[in-house]
Amino acid sequence: MSTTDFGWGSIGKLRLILDELDGLDFLMDDASNTAELAAQVIGGRHRFVHGPGAAAAAAAALVINDPVSADRIARSGTPVVYVDSLPYLWTAGSEVPVAATMYCAQRSPAGALPPASPLRRVADVRWVEPIVSPPRRRRGGAGAVVSVGGLHSHLVGGASDAYLRAVLIPLVDALISAGHRVAAVCGNLPEWARTELTTMLPGSVRVGPCSAYDFEAALLRADALFTSPGSTTILQAASMGLPTALLPPQNLSQILNAEIFGVPGGSVIGWPTSVIDRALVDGLRPSGEDVVLAYVYRQIAECSGEPAVRSVLTERFRALAACPAAPDGLSPRLRELGHGGARQVARIVRRVILAPAPAVKQPVAHRAITDRHHAR
């Protein structure tokens, strides 16, 4: 198994699929730098096999949003089930694998694929429903959950700290000032942020990372969710019917998620145009995700701390916190996409394990694969 080293969304998808694969042993890819993080976020519910020779004995590989690893593993002779949770993100051929045995793309609203999408040239894409937990009755009553996710990628630099100072701390302050009960502040928070938040909140409030299972339990107890717009969290909240507000995006996928899954004019808080120029983002997209990320991260790091920007964001957070109605940031049509993607992918994995070994696919001659990681 392998996941991309970008946020926690891919690890969340992995956890949900593994929950549907009872009775199998699992091995994290030796070349993946997310193995330790996956064990932390997924928790101890699955048996991971270690030791020399384990990888060679693998019957199949499950790869989430990591095209380089998918092609490398496939060329070694192991069948690969590839999961793409953000098919609407890609605009360059190097952003999708060419040697995967099965390509599973998560279903998204109609028309989400960009004209330059390389998926338009991929044969036999298996479109699966959103990979989310099975619907469960939400209890509520605990207050608001605030989530900022994994806060990391290969290009993020100082943008994550800048994001926390401009978005997370002022939002929590606005919620407290408006009299909201905060149940948890979840995310891969650095020590300085945890320290500052614990001085603002009661000692019983959980602050910082939590396992995927603990996060799901927190959402089931929550009355509202205030989250950066990662697709895994958005779809999970929608499946629960949890009122949700979307915070300013951290990266390209979150910019698109807010637009694709959000409600125009609803509880969706964007950046001032002086921070993120949406037209410029569109102009950069044909050059690939990394080019857009370099722009977005630079702007967040350099501009989000400006007094005028802080003033605009603080005003928006206060207005959101003061609203007497529950947040309505998510499109009500998200539930129409379904919720069975984890089980569908698990069935495909089992079929691949039982199938005769396929011939190893080779890339077309003109494709160049760059050694990088993608997506959330």
C-alpha positions in Angstrom: 0.0 0.0 0.0 1.1 3.5 -0.7 -0.3 7.0 -0.2 0.8 10.4 -1.3 2.6 12.6 1.2 0.2 15.5 0.9 -2.2 16.3 3.8 -4.2 13.4 5.4 -6.9 12.9 2.8 -5.2 10.0 1.1 -4.6 8.2 4.4 -8.2 8.8 5.3 -9.3 7.1 2.1 -6.9 4.2 2.7 -8.3 3.7 6.2 -11.9 3.5 4.9 -10.9 0.9 2.2 -8.9 -1.2 4.7 -12.0 -1.3 6.9 -13.7 -3.2 4.1 -10.8 -5.6 3.6 -11.1 -7.8 6.8 -9.0 -10.9 6.8 -6.1 -9.6 4.8 -2.6 -8.7 5.9 -1.2 -5.3 4.8 2.2 -4.0 4.0 3.1 -0.3 3.6 5.4 0.4 0.6 9.0 0.5 1.8 9.6 3.6 -0.5 6.6 5.5 0.9 7.4 8.2 3.5 3.9 8.0 4.9 4.1 4.6 6.5 4.6 6.0 10.0 2.0 8.7 9.6 -0.5 6.2 8.2 -0.1 4.0 11.3 -0.7 7.1 13.5 -3.8 8.3 11.7 -5.3 4.9 10.9 -4.8 3.5 14.4 -4.3 -0.1 15.4 -7.2 -1.9 13.8 -5.3 -3.6 11.0 -2.4 -6.1 10.9 0.6 -4.7 9.0 3.2 -7.3 7.9 6.9 -6.4 8.0 10.1 -8.1 7.2 12.3 -8.9 4.2 10.5 -10.5 1.3 7.1 -9.3 2.4 6.7 -6.9 -0.5 7.7 -9.5 -3.1 4.9 -11.7 -1.8 2.2 -9.1 -2.1 -0.8 -10.3 -4.2 -1.8 -6.7 -5.1 -1.0 -3.1 -4.3 -3.5 -0.4 -3.3 -2.1 3.1 -4.1 -3.9 6.3 -3.3 -3.2 9.5 -5.3 0.5 8.6 -5.9 1.1 8.0 -9.6 4.9 7.7 -9.4 4.6 4.9 -6.8 1.8 3.2 -8.8 3.9 3.0 -11.9 7.0 1.9 -10.0 5.1 -0.9 -8.2 3.2 -2.0 -11.3 6.5 -2.4 -13.3 7.8 -4.7 -10.6 5.1 -7.1 -11.5 2.6 -6.5 -8.7 -1.0 -5.7 -9.9 -2.0 -2.1 -8.8 -5.4 -0.8 -7.9 -5.1 2.9 -8.1 -7.5 5.3 -6.4 -7.8 8.9 -7.6 -9.9 10.9 -5.1 -9.5 14.2 -7.0 -10.0 13.5 -10.7 -11.0 17.0 -11.4 -7.6 18.4 -10.3 -5.3 17.1 -13.0 -4.3 18.9 -16.1 -1.0 17.3 -17.0 -0.3 13.7 -18.2 2.4 13.2 -15.5 -0.2 13.6 -12.8 -1.9 10.2 -13.5 -0.3 6.7 -13.6 0.0 4.8 -16.9 0.8 1.3 -15.6 -2.0 0.7 -13.0 -4.0 -2.5 -13.4 -7.3 -0.9 -12.3 -7.9 2.9 -12.2 -10.6 3.9 -9.7 -11.7 7.5 -9.8 -14.0 9.0 -7.2 -17.2 10.3 -8.6 -17.7 14.1 -8.5 -20.4 16.4 -9.7 -21.0 16.5 -13.5 -18.8 18.8 -15.5 -16.0 18.9 -12.9 -13.3 17.5 -15.2 -11.3 20.3 -16.8 -11.0 20.3 -20.6 -7.3 19.4 -20.4 -7.9 16.5 -18.0 -5.6 13.5 -18.8 -8.4 11.2 -17.6 -10.2 11.9 -20.8 -7.5 9.8 -22.5 -7.4 7.0 -19.9 -9.3 3.9 -21.0 -11.5 1.9 -18.6 -11.7 4.3 -15.6 -13.9 2.8 -12.9 -15.9 5.6 -11.4 -16.7 4.8 -7.8 -18.9 6.6 -5.3 -17.4 8.8 -2.6 -15.1 6.9 -0.3 -16.7 7.8 3.1 -17.8 6.0 6.2 -21.1 4.2 6.0 -24.0 6.5 7.0 -24.5 6.6 10.8 -26.9 8.6 12.9 -25.3 11.7 14.2 -25.9 12.4 17.9 -24.7 16.0 18.2 -24.7 17.9 21.4 -21.0 18.4 21.9 -20.5 21.7 20.1 -18.4 22.8 17.2 -15.5 20.9 15.7 -12.8 22.9 13.9 -10.5 21.0 11.5 -7.5 22.1 9.4 -6.2 18.6 8.3 -2.7 17.6 7.6 -1.2 21.0 6.8 1.7 19.7 4.8 3.0 18.9 1.3 6.3 18.9 -0.5 6.1 22.7 -1.3 4.2 24.2 1.7 7.2 25.9 3.4 6.0 28.6 5.9 2.5 28.8 4.5 1.1 26.4 7.1 2.1 28.5 10.0 0.8 31.6 8.2 -2.5 29.9 7.6 -2.9 29.0 11.3 -2.2 32.6 12.4 -4.5 34.1 9.8 -7.4 31.6 9.8 -7.4 29.1 12.7 -6.6 31.3 15.7 -9.0 34.2 14.7 -11.7 31.7 13.9 -11.5 30.0 17.3 -11.5 33.4 18.9 -14.6 34.4 17.0 -16.4 31.2 18.0 -15.5 31.7 21.7 -16.5 35.4 21.6 -19.9 34.5 20.1 -20.6 32.0 22.9 -20.1 28.8 20.9 -18.9 25.6 22.6 -15.8 24.3 20.9 -15.6 20.5 21.1 -12.3 19.9 19.4 -9.7 21.6 17.2 -8.3 18.9 14.9 -5.2 18.9 12.7 -1.5 18.4 12.4 -0.8 21.5 14.6 2.7 22.6 15.5 3.5 23.1 19.2 3.1 26.9 19.1 -0.4 26.6 17.8 -1.4 23.9 20.3 0.0 26.0 23.1 -1.9 29.2 22.0 -5.2 27.3 21.5 -5.0 25.5 24.9 -4.7 29.0 26.6 -7.9 30.0 24.8 -10.0 26.8 25.4 -11.0 24.8 28.4 -8.7 22.0 29.3 -11.2 19.3 28.3 -11.1 20.4 24.6 -9.0 18.1 22.4 -6.4 20.1 20.4 -4.1 18.6 17.7 -3.9 15.4 15.8 -6.3 12.5 16.3 -6.8 9.1 14.7 -9.2 8.7 11.8 -11.6 6.8 14.1 -11.4 9.5 16.8 -12.1 12.2 14.2 -15.1 10.4 12.9 -16.4 10.0 16.5 -15.9 13.7 17.1 -18.0 14.5 14.0 -20.8 12.2 15.1 -21.0 14.2 18.4 -20.6 17.6 16.8 -23.3 20.2 16.2 -21.3 22.0 13.4 -18.0 21.7 11.6 -15.7 24.5 10.6 -13.1 23.0 8.2 -10.6 23.8 5.5 -12.1 22.4 2.4 -10.4 19.0 2.0 -12.6 16.6 0.0 -12.5 13.7 2.4 -13.7 15.7 5.3 -16.3 17.5 3.2 -17.8 14.3 1.9 -17.7 12.7 5.3 -19.6 15.6 6.9 -22.1 15.6 4.0 -22.8 11.9 4.5 -23.6 12.6 8.2 -25.8 15.6 7.5 -23.4 17.7 9.6 -23.8 21.5 9.2 -20.5 22.7 7.8 -18.7 25.9 7.1 -15.8 26.0 4.7 -12.7 28.0 5.6 -10.2 29.6 3.2 -8.5 27.0 1.1 -4.9 25.9 1.8 -4.0 24.7 -1.7 -5.3 24.1 -5.3 -7.5 21.1 -4.5 -9.2 22.9 -1.7 -9.9 25.9 -3.9 -11.7 23.6 -6.3 -13.4 21.6 -3.5 -14.9 24.8 -2.1 -16.3 25.6 -5.6 -17.4 22.1 -6.6 -18.9 21.0 -3.2 -19.8 24.4 -1.6 -23.0 26.5 -1.8 -22.5 29.9 -3.5 -23.4 32.5 -1.0 -23.5 30.0 1.8 -21.1 29.5 4.7 -18.0 29.5 2.5 -15.2 31.8 3.5 -12.7 32.6 0.7 -9.5 34.6 0.7 -9.5 38.3 -0.3 -8.5 38.7 -3.9 -5.3 40.4 -2.8 -4.2 36.9 -1.5 -5.5 34.5 -4.1 -6.3 35.8 -7.6 -8.7 33.1 -8.9 -8.1 34.1 -12.6 -4.4 33.7 -12.1 -4.9 30.2 -10.7 -6.8 29.2 -13.8 -4.1 30.7 -16.0 -1.4 28.6 -14.1 -3.3 25.3 -14.1 -2.3 24.0 -17.5 1.3 24.1 -16.3 0.5 21.5 -13.6 -0.4 21.5 -9.9 3.1 22.3 -8.6 3.1 25.6 -10.4 -0.2 26.6 -8.9 0.9 25.4 -5.4 4.0 27.5 -5.6 1.9 30.6 -6.2 -0.8 29.7 -3.6 1.7 28.9 -0.8 3.8 32.0 -1.6 0.7 34.2 -1.4 -0.5 32.7 1.9 2.9 33.0 3.4 3.6 36.6 2.3 0.1 38.2 2.2 -2.1 36.6 4.8 -0.5 38.5 7.7 -1.1 41.9 6.2 -3.4 44.1 8.5 -6.0 44.6 5.8 -6.2 40.9 5.1 -6.4 40.0 8.7 -9.2 42.6 9.2 -11.3 41.2 6.3 -10.9 37.6 7.6 -11.6 38.5 11.2 -14.8 40.3 10.1 -15.9 37.3 8.0 -15.3 34.9 10.9 -17.2 37.1 13.4 -20.1 37.3 11.0 -20.1 33.5 10.5 -19.9 32.9 14.3 -22.7 35.4 15.0 -25.1 33.8 12.5 -28.0 32.2 14.4 -28.6 29.6 11.8 -26.5 26.4 11.4 -23.7 26.6 8.7 -24.9 25.8 5.2 -21.6 25.6 3.3 -22.2 22.3 1.5 -24.3 21.5 -1.5 -27.4 19.4 -0.5 -26.8 17.4 -3.7 -23.6 15.8 -2.4 -25.5 12.9 -1.0 -26.7 12.1 -4.5 -23.1 11.0 -5.3 -23.5 8.0 -3.0 -21.3 6.7 -0.1 -20.2 3.2 -1.2 -16.8 3.9 -2.7 -14.8 2.2 0.0 -16.7 -1.1 -0.5 -16.5 -0.8 -4.3 -12.7 -0.4 -4.2 -12.4 -3.2 -1.7 -14.3 -5.5 -4.1 -12.0 -4.5 -6.9 -8.9 -5.2 -4.8 -10.2 -8.7 -4.0 -11.0 -9.4 -7.6 -7.4 -8.3 -8.6 -5.9 -10.6 -5.9 -7.9 -13.6 -7.3 -7.2 -12.8 -11.0 -4.3 -14.3 -13.0 -1.2 -12.1 -12.9 -1.5 -9.5 -15.7 1.2 -8.5 -18.1 3.1 -5.4 -16.8 1.9 -2.3 -18.6 4.5 0.0 -20.2 4.1 3.7 -20.6 3.8 5.3 -24.0 7.1 6.5 -25.3 6.4 10.2 -25.1 5.3 10.3 -21.5 7.8 11.5 -18.9 7.2 10.6 -15.3 8.5 13.1 -12.7 9.3 11.9 -9.2 6.8 13.8 -7.2 3.7 13.2 -5.1 0.2 14.5 -5.7 -3.2 15.2 -4.3 -5.2 15.0 -1.2 
